[in-house]
Amino acid sequence: MASADLEDSDIQAVLEVLRSGRLALGPKTGEFERSLAEYVGVRHAVAVSSGTAALHLIVKALGIGPGDEVLVPSFTFAASVNVILYEGATPVFVDIEPETYNLDPEDLERKVTSRTRAIMAVDVFGHPADWDAILEIAGRHGLRVIDDSCEALGAEYRGRKLGGFGEAAAFAFYPNKQMTTGEGGIVVTDSDEVARLARSLRNQGRGEMGAWLEHERLGYNYRLDEMSAALGVSQLRRIEEFLRKRERVAGMYSGRLEGLDGVRPPRVKSHVRMSWFVYVVTLREGLERDPVIRSMAEQGVPARGYFSPVHRQPYVRERLGNGALPVTESVARRTVALPFHNNLTGEQVSRVVEALARAIV
């Protein structure tokens, strides 16, 4: 389905760290943080062990907890919701737009209550959310704003890179992402306070100037190791190359899907730069994704559903009960992620599309 784009420079970067003997709490983490902050255009970056850890630290640093509601989509990876539950707050699920699958601003407005404390927007599949509308609603209601941009490094909204919208954002670097550190994530923010707390919380609650065994607050072991940071520095130097490669593959898919009745390619709004994380097609009403995925697998082509709505997951239903999100539920039944990575060839793309065409007959 996906694979990291690695070359000798990445391997050498990791080997240099291994040879140095400084495997944790070393200079590469700081270099990675400075490089990423500069790329995104924010003042601070705090590298951590995963995108989930990054989101958790943002929620924690903003003081969100029991009694607070956080507006969040259900059409997302479970981590977006889990980090809210970690802190005892209540996720309130918002439906999505039928075009981009991002938060629907109209439903977002409807879901605001006196208990709403924050909005967590997700830039689904690398397509920026409607940030003008989200920030306007947040400003009017006095809400904190978190950007789950784990799938969208390098994406732009009206010419501005994601990461600077809201009070803080999270990126992730799992091997299927636009660039990788193996495992890893990062908090980006212009807030001195969020950055200060995130640095402390990732390191067992130690203060920046405190002794090693002095802890100012309850914290976590969310540090990023030096090998991962070195790989991140090396990969980030080629991020624009990666984005161009992914756009090329997406373009090949969209071209070959033209005229295929029953399948809608992804739609990208004109005022955004898409950072292609996955290539997800939508089947027409009446076609279900699971039989299509099985048929493609029988033809030797892997595909998978993206996403299974979080509000339908058993552990969430046990806590929060059932709720209706008609667009989310309809889209989830009909979306299929096709094989996608930087170096797919035209021949491979054609084979995937041919298998899809046979599967929907």
Secondary structure as UniProt FT lines:
FT   HELIX           8..20
FT   HELIX           27..40
FT   STRAND          44..48
FT   HELIX           51..61
FT   TURN            62..63
FT   TURN            66..67
FT   STRAND          69..73
FT   HELIX           79..86
FT   TURN            87..88
FT   STRAND          90..94
FT   TURN            98..100
FT   HELIX           105..111
FT   TURN            114..115
FT   STRAND          116..122
FT   HELIX           124..126
FT   HELIX           131..141
FT   STRAND          144..148
FT   TURN            150..151
FT   TURN            153..154
FT   STRAND          156..157
FT   TURN            158..159
FT   STRAND          160..161
FT   TURN            162..163
FT   STRAND          168..172
FT   TURN            175..176
FT   STRAND          185..189
FT   HELIX           192..201
FT   TURN            204..205
FT   TURN            212..213
FT   HELIX           226..236
FT   TURN            237..238
FT   HELIX           239..257
FT   TURN            258..259
FT   TURN            261..262
FT   STRAND          263..264
FT   TURN            270..271
FT   STRAND          272..273
FT   STRAND          279..283
FT   TURN            285..286
FT   HELIX           289..298
FT   TURN            299..300
FT   STRAND          304..305
FT   HELIX           310..312
FT   HELIX           314..320
FT   HELIX           326..334
FT   STRAND          335..338
FT   TURN            342..343
FT   HELIX           346..359
//
